[in-house]
Amino acid sequence: MKIALLLVSFIGLCLASTAWADEYEDLAAKGYRWVTVNGPYACATEQELRQITSDHTDATELQMVEDGGAYYLIPGTLVQVVQDDRADGMSQILLGGITKPLWTYTTFLSARPIRDTYGIVETPQISGLIEPDDAKMLDAPPKQPTSLPRTPITPQSAQTSAQAQ
C-alpha cells in the first residue's frame, strides 16, 4: 500500500514538473530570457555596452547611469530578446518598465528560468514588459484634438437662430 502511494506521488510530481518545464520552454521559444548578472549591463547602444564592460570602474558606471546610458540588470528579471547580434555576442532586449530597447551580452541571459530576489520565476504577465507596439504608442506625441468645422456667426444668423427658439 505504501509503495502504491509513493508511486502515485512520484508520478504526480513528474507530471507537474513536466508541465512547469513546458511553460518556460514555450516562453524561451518566444524569445523570453532570464537575466543572470547583477550590474549596469544593459545599454542603449552597443558601443556603450562595450564601454561599460571593458572599462568598468565606479566612475564610469556612475557617469553612464546618471547620463541614462546604462541600466541595471538584476538576476531573475525576465526580458524579451528582439534582436541578436551573433557576431558581437550581443542581444537587443526589452526590459520591464523601459520603453526603448537596450543591448546586453547574450551570455548574461538564460533560456532556463531563474528565480528573482523574491524567489519567484517571472513571467510576461508579472514582469512589466511592454509590447513593442504599445511602446510605440507611448512614445508617440499626443494627438491634437480635432476641431469641428464651425459656421461663422453673423448678426443675421444669430437673429435667425434666436427666432427659431
Steps between C-alpha positions, in 0.01 A plus 500: 500500500780744589681414177188578296461834679865588438468401134190717452673794672809458285297491179308811607821690570649396165192620312496830689867567431453411133214751472713760681791442261272515194367841604849649523618326183213670317610837638859437394379405151321838482826684574470548875814465712590536867788724610798328666713802605477784745622836378471781245522271200211623284574799281326704235773432241745221431789746537389598852475134595856441380615806695346401833619139481853568375580799724286422805590742775272658759542839331410362155201316643373805688542728198320262262212435739456873568503575126237232436738290289506197729226311682536246779418137439391288796519119502168334428352797315310397187594672174392451141763468230404698191827468304821297517839620384677165494825646368543717810319265739242765587122502518259788478241458775186651641509548876194547720402863551738634233350588164818505292698187407836448672811298416665241723734206449321179413705315762322708767169335403366149559226304325457306824286667767680672786326609819512870579597651837154414636530135395251538215550400138385801302255457214382757243183559702689623807822636351380843387617440144345734248420360158687680216174623342385641834838668553461678165169638622664625820777676307261659249419866553151558635236554238364849469126515550322532173274798477170485327445741214326803633258714315575867541252683717371814347246734650247377246555126579484570874169681455357212290615246761334698781172522310499124440503436873 
